[in-house]
Amino acid sequence: MSKQSILTSAAPAPIGPYSQAILAGNTLYCSGQIALDPVSGELRNSDILTETRQVMANVEAVLKQAGFGFEHVVKTSIFLKDMKDFQAVNSVYETYFQAPFPARETVQVAGLPRNANVEISIVAVK
């Protein structure tokens, strides 16, 4: 099986040695996205709702570049700096999906890149 790196300027450039996403067959593996503005490179974290919206916009840009949409997402992982943000993040997240919803885990972590409060990664299948 071959794999193809997915890269779009509509999402933040990787800040390390990884791809925004890898397409392997009909499966797209997207790296975790934080709320970096793809133009300015600044973290958009004035509040958790704004931060989550930017994260989801970044995820959407990578999906779109690969020819996928949120309807193709089968698995998500949400990493939170503080579990108290769970409800707020969920209120934004749920607007991007319809039933049947993707499988998911949400975990609290000690820290995230650039001191972000939320990071989301996804797996999508066509």
N, CA, C and O atoms as a GROMACS GRO file, in nm:
protein
  504
    1MET      N    1   0.085  -0.118   0.000
    1MET     CA    2   0.000   0.000   0.000
    1MET      C    3   0.090   0.124   0.000
    1MET      O    4   0.190   0.130   0.071
    2SER      N    5   0.052   0.220  -0.080
    2SER     CA    6   0.127   0.345  -0.083
    2SER      C    7   0.065   0.445   0.014
    2SER      O    8  -0.051   0.433   0.052
    3LYS      N    9   0.144   0.541   0.052
    3LYS     CA   10   0.092   0.648   0.138
    3LYS      C   11   0.130   0.781   0.077
    3LYS      O   12   0.236   0.798   0.017
    4GLN      N   13   0.039   0.878   0.095
    4GLN     CA   14   0.056   1.011   0.037
    4GLN      C   15   0.042   1.114   0.148
    4GLN      O   16  -0.053   1.110   0.227
    5SER      N   17   0.137   1.207   0.153
    5SER     CA   18   0.130   1.316   0.249
    5SER      C   19   0.032   1.421   0.199
    5SER      O   20   0.031   1.456   0.081
    6ILE      N   21  -0.052   1.471   0.290
    6ILE     CA   22  -0.148   1.576   0.259
    6ILE      C   23  -0.099   1.705   0.323
    6ILE      O   24  -0.062   1.707   0.441
    7LEU      N   25  -0.098   1.813   0.245
    7LEU     CA   26  -0.052   1.942   0.295
    7LEU      C   27  -0.136   2.052   0.234
    7LEU      O   28  -0.157   2.056   0.113
    8THR      N   29  -0.184   2.142   0.318
    8THR     CA   30  -0.261   2.257   0.272
    8THR      C   31  -0.218   2.381   0.349
    8THR      O   32  -0.191   2.375   0.469
    9SER      N   33  -0.213   2.493   0.280
    9SER     CA   34  -0.181   2.620   0.346
    9SER      C   35  -0.302   2.675   0.421
    9SER      O   36  -0.290   2.774   0.493
   10ALA      N   37  -0.419   2.611   0.405
   10ALA     CA   38  -0.540   2.653   0.476
   10ALA      C   39  -0.541   2.603   0.621
   10ALA      O   40  -0.632   2.636   0.698
   11ALA      N   41  -0.442   2.522   0.658
   11ALA     CA   42  -0.424   2.476   0.795
   11ALA      C   43  -0.279   2.508   0.834
   11ALA      O   44  -0.195   2.526   0.746
   12PRO      N   45  -0.251   2.514   0.963
   12PRO     CA   46  -0.115   2.548   1.006
   12PRO      C   47  -0.012   2.447   0.954
   12PRO      O   48  -0.038   2.327   0.948
   13ALA      N   49   0.103   2.499   0.917
   13ALA     CA   50   0.213   2.412   0.876
   13ALA      C   51   0.257   2.329   0.997
   13ALA      O   52   0.252   2.378   1.110
   14PRO      N   53   0.301   2.207   0.974
   14PRO     CA   54   0.349   2.126   1.086
   14PRO      C   55   0.462   2.198   1.161
   14PRO      O   56   0.545   2.265   1.101
   15ILE      N   57   0.461   2.182   1.294
   15ILE     CA   58   0.564   2.246   1.376
   15ILE      C   59   0.668   2.144   1.420
   15ILE      O   60   0.741   2.165   1.517
   16GLY      N   61   0.674   2.033   1.348
   16GLY     CA   62   0.770   1.927   1.376
   16GLY      C   63   0.781   1.835   1.256
   16GLY      O   64   0.726   1.865   1.150
   17PRO      N   65   0.852   1.725   1.272
   17PRO     CA   66   0.873   1.632   1.160
   17PRO      C   67   0.754   1.536   1.141
   17PRO      O   68   0.764   1.417   1.169
   18TYR      N   69   0.642   1.591   1.094
   18TYR     CA   70   0.523   1.512   1.068
   18TYR      C   71   0.443   1.576   0.958
   18TYR      O   72   0.466   1.692   0.922
   19SER      N   73   0.348   1.501   0.904
   19SER     CA   74   0.259   1.551   0.798
   19SER      C   75   0.129   1.598   0.861
   19SER      O   76   0.090   1.552   0.969
   20GLN      N   77   0.061   1.691   0.795
   20GLN     CA   78  -0.073   1.730   0.841
   20GLN      C   79  -0.164   1.608   0.839
   20GLN      O   80  -0.247   1.590   0.928
   21ALA      N   81  -0.147   1.526   0.738
   21ALA     CA   82  -0.224   1.401   0.727
   21ALA      C   83  -0.152   1.307   0.632
   21ALA      O   84  -0.070   1.348   0.549
   22ILE      N   85  -0.186   1.180   0.645
   22ILE     CA   86  -0.137   1.077   0.554
   22ILE      C   87  -0.258   1.002   0.500
   22ILE      O   88  -0.343   0.955   0.575
   23LEU      N   89  -0.264   0.993   0.368
   23LEU     CA   90  -0.367   0.914   0.302
   23LEU      C   91  -0.306   0.779   0.268
   23LEU      O   92  -0.210   0.770   0.192
   24ALA      N   93  -0.363   0.673   0.325
   24ALA     CA   94  -0.316   0.536   0.301
   24ALA      C   95  -0.436   0.457   0.251
   24ALA      O   96  -0.527   0.424   0.327
   25GLY      N   97  -0.436   0.427   0.121
   25GLY     CA   98  -0.552   0.362   0.063
   25GLY      C   99  -0.670   0.456   0.068
   25GLY      O  100  -0.664   0.568   0.018
   26ASN      N  101  -0.779   0.411   0.130
   26ASN     CA  102  -0.897   0.496   0.142
   26ASN      C  103  -0.913   0.554   0.283
   26ASN      O  104  -1.020   0.601   0.320
   27THR      N  105  -0.804   0.549   0.361
   27THR     CA  106  -0.808   0.596   0.499
   27THR      C  107  -0.717   0.717   0.516
   27THR      O  108  -0.602   0.716   0.472
   28LEU      N  109  -0.770   0.820   0.580
   28LEU     CA  110  -0.696   0.943   0.606
   28LEU      C  111  -0.667   0.952   0.755
   28LEU      O  112  -0.758   0.949   0.838
   29TYR      N  113  -0.540   0.964   0.789
   29TYR     CA  114  -0.496   0.980   0.927
   29TYR      C  115  -0.447   1.123   0.945
   29TYR      O  116  -0.343   1.161   0.892
   30CYS      N  117  -0.523   1.203   1.019
   30CYS     CA  118  -0.489   1.344   1.037
   30CYS      C  119  -0.417   1.365   1.169
   30CYS      O  120  -0.463   1.319   1.274
   31SER      N  121  -0.306   1.434   1.164
   31SER     CA  122  -0.234   1.471   1.285
   31SER      C  123  -0.320   1.563   1.370
   31SER      O  124  -0.412   1.627   1.320
   32GLY      N  125  -0.288   1.569   1.497
   32GLY     CA  126  -0.361   1.656   1.587
   32GLY      C  127  -0.348   1.801   1.546
   32GLY      O  128  -0.241   1.846   1.505
   33GLN      N  129  -0.458   1.873   1.557
   33GLN     CA  130  -0.461   2.016   1.525
   33GLN      C  131  -0.486   2.095   1.652
   33GLN      O  132  -0.571   2.060   1.734
   34ILE      N  133  -0.410   2.202   1.667
   34ILE     CA  134  -0.437   2.299   1.773
   34ILE      C  135  -0.487   2.426   1.705
   34ILE      O  136  -0.500   2.430   1.582
   35ALA      N  137  -0.514   2.528   1.782
   35ALA     CA  138  -0.581   2.648   1.729
   35ALA      C  139  -0.484   2.751   1.670
   35ALA      O  140  -0.500   2.871   1.693
   36LEU      N  141  -0.386   2.704   1.596
   36LEU     CA  142  -0.296   2.799   1.528
   36LEU      C  143  -0.367   2.856   1.407
   36LEU      O  144  -0.422   2.782   1.325
   37ASP      N  145  -0.365   2.988   1.395
   37ASP     CA  146  -0.418   3.053   1.276
   37ASP      C  147  -0.322   3.021   1.161
   37ASP      O  148  -0.202   3.047   1.173
   38PRO      N  149  -0.372   2.966   1.049
   38PRO     CA  150  -0.282   2.925   0.941
   38PRO      C  151  -0.210   3.042   0.872
   38PRO      O  152  -0.107   3.021   0.808
   39VAL      N  153  -0.263   3.163   0.884
   39VAL     CA  154  -0.200   3.279   0.820
   39VAL      C  155  -0.097   3.343   0.913
   39VAL      O  156   0.019   3.361   0.875
   40SER      N  157  -0.138   3.376   1.034
   40SER     CA  158  -0.050   3.448   1.126
   40SER      C  159   0.040   3.356   1.207
   40SER      O  160   0.146   3.398   1.254
   41GLY      N  161  -0.001   3.231   1.223
   41GLY     CA  162   0.075   3.139   1.307
   41GLY      C  163   0.051   3.159   1.456
   41GLY      O  164   0.112   3.093   1.539
   42GLU      N  165  -0.038   3.252   1.488
   42GLU     CA  166  -0.070   3.281   1.629
   42GLU      C  167  -0.175   3.183   1.681
   42GLU      O  168  -0.261   3.136   1.606
   43LEU      N  169  -0.165   3.152   1.810
   43LEU     CA  170  -0.263   3.067   1.874
   43LEU      C  171  -0.389   3.147   1.903
   43LEU      O  172  -0.382   3.250   1.970
   44ARG      N  173  -0.502   3.102   1.853
   44ARG     CA  174  -0.631   3.170   1.875
   44ARG      C  175  -0.697   3.108   1.998
   44ARG      O  176  -0.776   3.014   1.987
   45ASN      N  177  -0.663   3.161   2.113
   45ASN     CA  178  -0.710   3.101   2.238
   45ASN      C  179  -0.767   3.203   2.335
   45ASN      O  180  -0.746   3.193   2.456
   46SER      N  181  -0.839   3.302   2.283
   46SER     CA  182  -0.898   3.403   2.371
   46SER      C  183  -1.000   3.341   2.465
   46SER      O  184  -1.020   3.390   2.577
   47ASP      N  185  -1.066   3.234   2.422
   47ASP     CA  186  -1.154   3.155   2.508
   47ASP      C  187  -1.163   3.016   2.445
   47ASP      O  188  -1.125   2.997   2.330
   48ILE      N  189  -1.213   2.920   2.520
   48ILE     CA  190  -1.212   2.781   2.475
   48ILE      C  191  -1.303   2.758   2.354
   48ILE      O  192  -1.275   2.671   2.272
   49LEU      N  193  -1.411   2.835   2.342
   49LEU     CA  194  -1.499   2.819   2.224
   49LEU      C  195  -1.428   2.865   2.097
   49LEU      O  196  -1.433   2.796   1.995
   50THR      N  197  -1.363   2.981   2.103
   50THR     CA  198  -1.286   3.031   1.989
   50THR      C  199  -1.175   2.933   1.953
   50THR      O  200  -1.151   2.904   1.835
   51GLU      N  201  -1.108   2.883   2.054
   51GLU     CA  202  -0.998   2.791   2.032
   51GLU      C  203  -1.048   2.663   1.964
   51GLU      O  204  -0.986   2.614   1.869
   52THR      N  205  -1.159   2.609   2.011
   52THR     CA  206  -1.213   2.486   1.952
   52THR      C  207  -1.260   2.509   1.810
   52THR      O  208  -1.240   2.424   1.724
   53ARG      N  209  -1.322   2.623   1.783
   53ARG     CA  210  -1.366   2.654   1.646
   53ARG      C  211  -1.246   2.658   1.550
   53ARG      O  212  -1.255   2.608   1.438
   54GLN      N  213  -1.135   2.716   1.594
   54GLN     CA  214  -1.015   2.722   1.509
   54GLN      C  215  -0.959   2.582   1.487
   54GLN      O  216  -0.917   2.548   1.376
   55VAL      N  217  -0.957   2.500   1.592
   55VAL     CA  218  -0.911   2.363   1.578
   55VAL      C  219  -0.995   2.290   1.472
   55VAL      O  220  -0.940   2.224   1.384
   56MET      N  221  -1.126   2.302   1.482
   56MET     CA  222  -1.214   2.233   1.388
   56MET      C  223  -1.200   2.289   1.247
   56MET      O  224  -1.211   2.214   1.150
   57ALA      N  225  -1.177   2.419   1.233
   57ALA     CA  226  -1.152   2.478   1.101
   57ALA      C  227  -1.024   2.421   1.041
   57ALA      O  228  -1.018   2.395   0.921
   58ASN      N  229  -0.922   2.402   1.124
   58ASN     CA  230  -0.796   2.345   1.076
   58ASN      C  231  -0.816   2.199   1.034
   58ASN      O  232  -0.764   2.157   0.930
   59VAL      N  233  -0.890   2.123   1.114
   59VAL     CA  234  -0.921   1.984   1.077
   59VAL      C  235  -0.997   1.981   0.944
   59VAL      O  236  -0.967   1.900   0.856
   60GLU      N  237  -1.096   2.069   0.932
   60GLU     CA  238  -1.176   2.074   0.810
   60GLU      C  239  -1.091   2.105   0.686
   60GLU      O  240  -1.113   2.048   0.580
   61ALA      N  241  -0.995   2.195   0.701
   61ALA     CA  242  -0.909   2.231   0.588
   61ALA      C  243  -0.826   2.111   0.541
   61ALA      O  244  -0.808   2.091   0.421
   62VAL      N  245  -0.776   2.033   0.635
   62VAL     CA  246  -0.697   1.914   0.599
   62VAL      C  247  -0.788   1.810   0.534
   62VAL      O  248  -0.752   1.752   0.432
   63LEU      N  249  -0.904   1.787   0.592
   63LEU     CA  250  -1.000   1.694   0.531
   63LEU      C  251  -1.031   1.734   0.388
   63LEU      O  252  -1.026   1.651   0.297
   64LYS      N  253  -1.063   1.861   0.368
   64LYS     CA  254  -1.101   1.911   0.236
   64LYS      C  255  -0.987   1.894   0.135
   64LYS      O  256  -1.010   1.857   0.020
   65GLN      N  257  -0.864   1.922   0.178
   65GLN     CA  258  -0.748   1.908   0.088
   65GLN      C  259  -0.735   1.764   0.037
   65GLN      O  260  -0.691   1.742  -0.076
   66ALA      N  261  -0.774   1.668   0.120
   66ALA     CA  262  -0.764   1.527   0.083
   66ALA      C  263  -0.890   1.477   0.012
   66ALA      O  264  -0.896   1.361  -0.027
   67GLY      N  265  -0.990   1.565  -0.004
   67GLY     CA  266  -1.114   1.523  -0.069
   67GLY      C  267  -1.211   1.453   0.024
   67GLY      O  268  -1.297   1.377  -0.021
   68PHE      N  269  -1.198   1.477   0.152
   68PHE     CA  270  -1.284   1.417   0.254
   68PHE      C  271  -1.369   1.526   0.319
   68PHE      O  272  -1.346   1.645   0.297
   69GLY      N  273  -1.466   1.484   0.398
   69GLY     CA  274  -1.548   1.575   0.478
   69GLY      C  275  -1.571   1.513   0.615
   69GLY      O  276  -1.529   1.400   0.640
   70PHE      N  277  -1.637   1.586   0.702
   70PHE     CA  278  -1.665   1.534   0.836
   70PHE      C  279  -1.751   1.408   0.833
   70PHE      O  280  -1.747   1.329   0.927
   71GLU      N  281  -1.828   1.389   0.726
   71GLU     CA  282  -1.910   1.269   0.716
   71GLU      C  283  -1.826   1.143   0.701
   71GLU      O  284  -1.876   1.032   0.720
   72HIS      N  285  -1.698   1.158   0.666
   72HIS     CA  286  -1.608   1.044   0.650
   72HIS      C  287  -1.532   1.010   0.778
   72HIS      O  288  -1.463   0.908   0.784
   73VAL      N  289  -1.543   1.093   0.881
   73VAL     CA  290  -1.466   1.074   1.004
   73VAL      C  291  -1.525   0.958   1.084
   73VAL      O  292  -1.644   0.956   1.115
   74VAL      N  293  -1.438   0.861   1.116
   74VAL     CA  294  -1.482   0.744   1.192
   74VAL      C  295  -1.427   0.742   1.334
   74VAL      O  296  -1.479   0.669   1.420
   75LYS      N  297  -1.322   0.821   1.361
   75LYS     CA  298  -1.258   0.820   1.493
   75LYS      C  299  -1.197   0.955   1.521
   75LYS      O  300  -1.133   1.014   1.434
   76THR      N  301  -1.217   1.005   1.641
   76THR     CA  302  -1.153   1.129   1.683
   76THR      C  303  -1.087   1.107   1.820
   76THR      O  304  -1.128   1.022   1.898
   77SER      N  305  -0.985   1.187   1.843
   77SER     CA  306  -0.920   1.191   1.974
   77SER      C  307  -0.913   1.337   2.016
   77SER      O  308  -0.865   1.422   1.941
   78ILE      N  309  -0.961   1.365   2.136
   78ILE     CA  310  -0.959   1.501   2.189
   78ILE      C  311  -0.868   1.502   2.311
   78ILE      O  312  -0.884   1.422   2.403
   79PHE      N  313  -0.774   1.594   2.311
   79PHE     CA  314  -0.681   1.612   2.422
   79PHE      C  315  -0.708   1.748   2.484
   79PHE      O  316  -0.702   1.851   2.417
   80LEU      N  317  -0.738   1.748   2.614
   80LEU     CA  318  -0.769   1.872   2.685
   80LEU      C  319  -0.665   1.897   2.794
   80LEU      O  320  -0.622   1.805   2.863
   81LYS      N  321  -0.627   2.023   2.806
   81LYS     CA  322  -0.538   2.060   2.916
   81LYS      C  323  -0.613   2.055   3.049
   81LYS      O  324  -0.554   2.028   3.153
   82ASP      N  325  -0.744   2.081   3.044
   82ASP     CA  326  -0.825   2.080   3.165
   82ASP      C  327  -0.963   2.022   3.132
   82ASP      O  328  -1.033   2.074   3.045
   83MET      N  329  -1.000   1.916   3.200
   83MET     CA  330  -1.127   1.849   3.172
   83MET      C  331  -1.247   1.939   3.199
   83MET      O  332  -1.358   1.908   3.155
   84LYS      N  333  -1.228   2.049   3.270
   84LYS     CA  334  -1.339   2.143   3.293
   84LYS      C  335  -1.388   2.204   3.162
   84LYS      O  336  -1.499   2.257   3.156
   85ASP      N  337  -1.306   2.198   3.057
   85ASP     CA  338  -1.345   2.251   2.926
   85ASP      C  339  -1.424   2.151   2.843
   85ASP      O  340  -1.462   2.182   2.730
   86PHE      N  341  -1.449   2.032   2.896
   86PHE     CA  342  -1.515   1.926   2.819
   86PHE      C  343  -1.647   1.971   2.757
   86PHE      O  344  -1.667   1.954   2.637
   87GLN      N  345  -1.737   2.028   2.836
   87GLN     CA  346  -1.868   2.066   2.785
   87GLN      C  347  -1.858   2.173   2.677
   87GLN      O  348  -1.928   2.165   2.576
   88ALA      N  349  -1.773   2.273   2.697
   88ALA     CA  350  -1.759   2.380   2.598
   88ALA      C  351  -1.702   2.326   2.467
   88ALA      O  352  -1.752   2.359   2.360
   89VAL      N  353  -1.599   2.244   2.476
   89VAL     CA  354  -1.541   2.184   2.355
   89VAL      C  355  -1.645   2.098   2.286
   89VAL      O  356  -1.660   2.103   2.164
   90ASN      N  357  -1.717   2.019   2.362
   90ASN     CA  358  -1.820   1.932   2.306
   90ASN      C  359  -1.929   2.012   2.236
   90ASN      O  360  -1.983   1.967   2.134
   91SER      N  361  -1.963   2.130   2.288
   91SER     CA  362  -2.069   2.211   2.227
   91SER      C  363  -2.030   2.260   2.088
   91SER      O  364  -2.117   2.276   2.002
   92VAL      N  365  -1.903   2.283   2.064
   92VAL     CA  366  -1.855   2.320   1.930
   92VAL      C  367  -1.839   2.194   1.844
   92VAL      O  368  -1.886   2.189   1.731
   93TYR      N  369  -1.772   2.095   1.899
   93TYR     CA  370  -1.745   1.970   1.828
   93TYR      C  371  -1.871   1.909   1.767
   93TYR      O  372  -1.872   1.868   1.651
   94GLU      N  373  -1.979   1.903   1.846
   94GLU     CA  374  -2.100   1.835   1.801
   94GLU      C  375  -2.167   1.903   1.682
   94GLU      O  376  -2.248   1.840   1.614
   95THR      N  377  -2.135   2.028   1.655
   95THR     CA  378  -2.196   2.097   1.540
   95THR      C  379  -2.136   2.051   1.407
   95THR      O  380  -2.189   2.084   1.301
   96TYR      N  381  -2.027   1.977   1.412
   96TYR     CA  382  -1.959   1.933   1.290
   96TYR      C  383  -2.000   1.792   1.246
   96TYR      O  384  -1.964   1.749   1.136
   97PHE      N  385  -2.074   1.720   1.330
   97PHE     CA  386  -2.105   1.580   1.302
   97PHE      C  387  -2.254   1.552   1.310
   97PHE      O  388  -2.329   1.621   1.380
   98GLN      N  389  -2.295   1.448   1.237
   98GLN     CA  390  -2.431   1.396   1.245
   98GLN      C  391  -2.422   1.247   1.276
   98GLN      O  392  -2.319   1.184   1.252
   99ALA      N  393  -2.530   1.192   1.328
   99ALA     CA  394  -2.533   1.048   1.358
   99ALA      C  395  -2.520   0.969   1.228
   99ALA      O  396  -2.573   1.012   1.126
  100PRO      N  397  -2.452   0.859   1.230
  100PRO     CA  398  -2.381   0.802   1.344
  100PRO      C  399  -2.251   0.878   1.372
  100PRO      O  400  -2.172   0.903   1.281
  101PHE      N  401  -2.231   0.914   1.497
  101PHE     CA  402  -2.115   0.993   1.536
  101PHE      C  403  -1.988   0.907   1.536
  101PHE      O  404  -1.996   0.786   1.555
  102PRO      N  405  -1.872   0.970   1.515
  102PRO     CA  406  -1.747   0.894   1.519
  102PRO      C  407  -1.721   0.836   1.658
  102PRO      O  408  -1.771   0.888   1.758
  103ALA      N  409  -1.645   0.730   1.663
  103ALA     CA  410  -1.592   0.681   1.790
  103ALA      C  411  -1.497   0.789   1.842
  103ALA      O  412  -1.441   0.865   1.764
  104ARG      N  413  -1.479   0.795   1.975
  104ARG     CA  414  -1.399   0.906   2.028
  104ARG      C  415  -1.352   0.874   2.169
  104ARG      O  416  -1.417   0.802   2.245
  105GLU      N  417  -1.236   0.932   2.202
  105GLU     CA  418  -1.195   0.941   2.341
  105GLU      C  419  -1.157   1.085   2.368
  105GLU      O  420  -1.111   1.157   2.279
  106THR      N  421  -1.176   1.126   2.492
  106THR     CA  422  -1.134   1.259   2.536
  106THR      C  423  -1.052   1.239   2.662
  106THR      O  424  -1.099   1.179   2.759
  107VAL      N  425  -0.931   1.289   2.661
  107VAL     CA  426  -0.843   1.272   2.776
  107VAL      C  427  -0.782   1.406   2.818
  107VAL      O  428  -0.761   1.495   2.736
  108GLN      N  429  -0.756   1.417   2.946
  108GLN     CA  430  -0.684   1.534   2.997
  108GLN      C  431  -0.535   1.501   2.993
  108GLN      O  432  -0.493   1.392   3.028
  109VAL      N  433  -0.457   1.598   2.948
  109VAL     CA  434  -0.313   1.581   2.936
  109VAL      C  435  -0.240   1.689   3.015
  109VAL      O  436  -0.297   1.792   3.048
  110ALA      N  437  -0.114   1.663   3.045
  110ALA     CA  438  -0.035   1.757   3.125
  110ALA      C  439  -0.002   1.884   3.048
  110ALA      O  440   0.014   1.991   3.107
  111GLY      N  441   0.008   1.874   2.916
  111GLY     CA  442   0.041   1.992   2.836
  111GLY      C  443   0.025   1.962   2.689
  111GLY      O  444   0.028   1.846   2.647
  112LEU      N  445   0.009   2.068   2.610
  112LEU     CA  446  -0.005   2.057   2.465
  112LEU      C  447   0.090   2.156   2.398
  112LEU      O  448   0.133   2.252   2.462
  113PRO      N  449   0.124   2.134   2.271
  113PRO     CA  450   0.214   2.226   2.201
  113PRO      C  451   0.163   2.371   2.208
  113PRO      O  452   0.042   2.396   2.203
  114ARG      N  453   0.256   2.463   2.219
  114ARG     CA  454   0.226   2.608   2.222
  114ARG      C  455   0.132   2.646   2.336
  114ARG      O  456   0.066   2.750   2.331
  115ASN      N  457   0.126   2.562   2.438
  115ASN     CA  458   0.040   2.586   2.554
  115ASN      C  459  -0.108   2.591   2.516
  115ASN      O  460  -0.186   2.662   2.580
  116ALA      N  461  -0.146   2.517   2.412
  116ALA     CA  462  -0.286   2.509   2.370
  116ALA      C  463  -0.369   2.442   2.479
  116ALA      O  464  -0.317   2.372   2.565
  117ASN      N  465  -0.500   2.466   2.474
  117ASN     CA  466  -0.593   2.406   2.569
  117ASN      C  467  -0.663   2.283   2.512
  117ASN      O  468  -0.715   2.201   2.588
  118VAL      N  469  -0.664   2.271   2.379
  118VAL     CA  470  -0.732   2.159   2.314
  118VAL      C  471  -0.658   2.121   2.186
  118VAL      O  472  -0.608   2.207   2.113
  119GLU      N  473  -0.651   1.992   2.161
  119GLU     CA  474  -0.596   1.937   2.036
  119GLU      C  475  -0.687   1.824   1.993
  119GLU      O  476  -0.733   1.745   2.076
  120ILE      N  477  -0.715   1.818   1.862
  120ILE     CA  478  -0.803   1.713   1.810
  120ILE      C  479  -0.736   1.648   1.689
  120ILE      O  480  -0.686   1.716   1.600
  121SER      N  481  -0.738   1.514   1.687
  121SER     CA  482  -0.692   1.440   1.570
  121SER      C  483  -0.807   1.352   1.523
  121SER      O  484  -0.899   1.321   1.599
  122ILE      N  485  -0.802   1.311   1.396
  122ILE     CA  486  -0.910   1.231   1.340
  122ILE      C  487  -0.857   1.124   1.245
  122ILE      O  488  -0.745   1.132   1.194
  123VAL      N  489  -0.941   1.024   1.224
  123VAL     CA  490  -0.921   0.923   1.121
  123VAL      C  491  -1.049   0.924   1.038
  123VAL      O  492  -1.159   0.921   1.093
  124ALA      N  493  -1.034   0.928   0.906
  124ALA     CA  494  -1.149   0.931   0.815
  124ALA      C  495  -1.133   0.822   0.709
  124ALA      O  496  -1.022   0.790   0.669
  125VAL      N  497  -1.246   0.766   0.665
  125VAL     CA  498  -1.245   0.659   0.566
  125VAL      C  499  -1.350   0.688   0.459
  125VAL      O  500  -1.462   0.729   0.490
  126LYS      N  501  -1.312   0.665   0.333
  126LYS     CA  502  -1.409   0.676   0.222
  126LYS      C  503  -1.449   0.537   0.179
  126LYS      O  504  -1.529   0.521   0.088
   0.00000   0.00000   0.00000
